[in-house]
């Protein structure tokens, strides 16, 4: 019997001419949770919680622009012929590394002008970043993007995921789910251990993020069929390796030079 796919529509709600996409909902929910977590943690680092609000109001739109610019840059052969689609992030097509780069640069500038220790601000932000990424991948799920190779079945998954991963006549590896689980696991580990491990130093949580996410993304990216390519190179895999190396170096530096949390 032929499998009948019952996919989830991209649009969650229509209000007259306005449309609210599931992709946007997942991004916004992730951002709200990230702000809430950082806001609660800020006083423990002697950071004004209102600085977190100021930061997100500046960074959220910049991050979305970074997500799209990064993606469009590596798909320019298509978007140069379809310029009207360049801003259509709501239809899918974004690269988290673009958002991370834009957010990191903005954070450096923000901390400089606010006279906040950059390492401390990164440490209070990272749990929320992990959680926002875990939520954001479900936007890819609804849009049926960021998936992997063809598989025979997905019987180990709930029906709603299995149905959505039936794409172009085949079941696909749910790589969005693997990355969501990987980032959520990183979030859980930080929440459990950040105030219990006495040897942690300022900047270690950020360094852990670089290593953990770099490994998760490297593995998941190798499964995907829609990777951004630079010639024969999977761009995100190489960038992931850079993150891992940078995280290891930062940990080594922290434990020679940094103060304890």
N, C-alpha and C positions, 0 to 999 in steps of 0.2 A: 504493500500500500504506500502510495506516495506521501511524503511528509508535507503537511500543510503549515506553512510559516504564518504565524500571527504576530507581526512585529508591532512594537510600540511606536506610536506617532511621535515625530520630533516636537510638535507643538503641544504644549501642556494646556494652554488656555488662550481663547480668542476673546478680545474685548473690543468689538467693533472692528476698526481697522488695525488695532494693535494685536500683536501676537507675542505670547510668552513661551519661549522654547525651554524644553527640559535642560538643554545644555547650559543655558544661562542660569537656571534655577540651581543646578548642582554647583556651579561656580560661585554664585552668590552665597549659598548656604555654607560652602567651604570657607569662604572669606569671612563670614560672620563668626563662625566657630573659631577661626584662627585669631581674629581680633579679640574675642572673649578670653581665649586662653592666654594670650600675651598680656592683656589688660590685667588679668588676675595675678600673673607672675611678676609684672613690672615692679611693684613695691619691694619684692624680695631682693631685687637688684638695685634698689634705691633709684628707680626710674619713675618719673611722673607718668601715671597711667594715661593721662590725656595726650602724652606724646605718641602713644600707640594709635590713638584715634587720628591724630594729625598725620601720622605716617601712612596709615592705610588709605586715607582720603586722597593723598598724593600718589601713592604707589599703585593702587588698584587699577586706575585707568592706564597708567604707564605700563604696568605689567601686561595688561590685555593687548596693548599696542605692540609690546615686545613679542608676545606669543605669536601674533599675526605676522609681524615683519620677518621674524626668523623663518616661519613656514613659507611665506611668499617668496623670500629670497632664494630658497632651495627648490622652489617650484616655479621659477620665473619663466621657464619655457612655456608654461601653461598660462600664467597670469598676465604675461606680456600680450597675449592674444585675447584675454578676457579681463581687462582692467576694471570693469564694473563690479567684478566679484571680489576684488582685493579686500574690501572692508567687510565682507559677509562672513564674519567669524561665527555667527549664530548657526550657519549651515555646516559647521565643522571645518577642520583644517587649521590647526594651531600646533605649536611646538612648545612644550613646557619649558625647555631650556631657554627659549627666547624670553619668557616671562621671568625666569630665575635670574638671567643676566641683567635684564632691565631693573628688576627689583633690587638686586644686589648693588648695582651702581647708585640707584636712588637712595638706598639705605646708607651707603658711605657718605654721600653728600649731606643727607639729613642729619646723621649723627655728628658730622663735623660742625654744622651750623647750630645744632642743639647742644653741643658739647657733651654728648653721651658716649660712653665707652662702646665702641662698635661691637666688640666681642660680647658684651653683656646684652646688647640689643638683639644681636643675632641669636644668642642662646634662648632668649624668651620668645623669639619669633619661630624658631625651628619646629617645635611641636605642632603649632598651627599650620605651618607649611606642609608638614607630613600629612596632617589630617585633610587639609584643603586639596592636596593632590589625590588622596584616596577618594574623596568625594568627586573631584573633577573627572576622574576616569569613567565614572558612571555616565557622564555626559557623552563620552565617546561610545559607550555601550548603546545609548539611545540612538545616536547618529550612525551606528553600525560602521565605526571606523576604528583604527588602531587594533585590528584583529590579526590573527596569525594564519598559519597554513591550513589546508583542508585536512579534516580528520573524519574518520568513519562515523563516529557518534560522540555525543556529549551526555551520555546517560548518567554520569555522575553529578550532573548539575540540575538545579531546579528547572522546571519547564519554561518559566518566563525568560531565563537566560538562554536556554537551549533554543527556544524559538527565535530569539533576537540574533543568535549567532548562526542561523541558517541563512546564508548570504549567497546570492547568485547560484542557487541550486546545490549548495554544499554546506556542511557544518564547518565552522572555523574555530581555531584555537582562540579561547577568550583571553587574549593577552592583556586586555584592559583589566580583567579581573585579577590576573596574576600580579600586575603592577599595583592595583588597588590594595590587594592583600599585603604586598611587600611594604608599601608606604604606611599602611595602617599598623603593621607590626613594628615598624620603626617608631611610630608615635607611641605605641604601648610601652615599648622598652624605655623610651625617654621618660615617660610619665612615672613609671615604676622606679627607675633608678636614679633620676637626676638629683634627688635630695638624700639619697641613701649611700651613694658611693663617695666616700670622703676624699678620695684621691682626685676627683674631678677638678679641673681648673677652668677658669674663664676662657671660653672659646672651644672647649672640648665637645659640647653638645653640637655646635656648628660643624666641627670636624667629623663627628660621628655621622652627621647627616650626609656630608660629602662622600664618606666611605660607603655607608649603607645604601644610599640612593644610587650612587654610582654603580655598585654591584648589581642591585636590583634591576636598574635600567639596562645595564649591559646585557644581562641574561635575557630579559624580556624583549629587548630590541632585536636580538638574534632570532626570535621566533616570529617577528612581524613581517608582513608582506607589503607594508606601505611605508617603509623607512625612507627618510629623507637621505638622498645619496649625493655624494660628491665624487663623480666618476664611479668607481667600484667600491667606494668606502661608505659604510653606514656612519653618517655624521654623528648620530647620537651615541654610538658605541665608542667612538674615539673620544668624544667629549666626556663620556662616563669614566673612561680610564683616566682622563685628566683630573676629574673630580676625586677619584680614589687616591691618586698619587698626592694631590694637594691636601686631602684630608689627613693622610698618614704623616706628611711633612708638618702640617699644622699641629698635630698631636705631639710629635717629637719636639717641636719648638715650644709649645705650651708648657711641657713638663721640664723645660730647662729655664724658661724665661717668665712664665705667667704667674700670677698670683692665684691662690685657691679661691674657688667659689665660696 
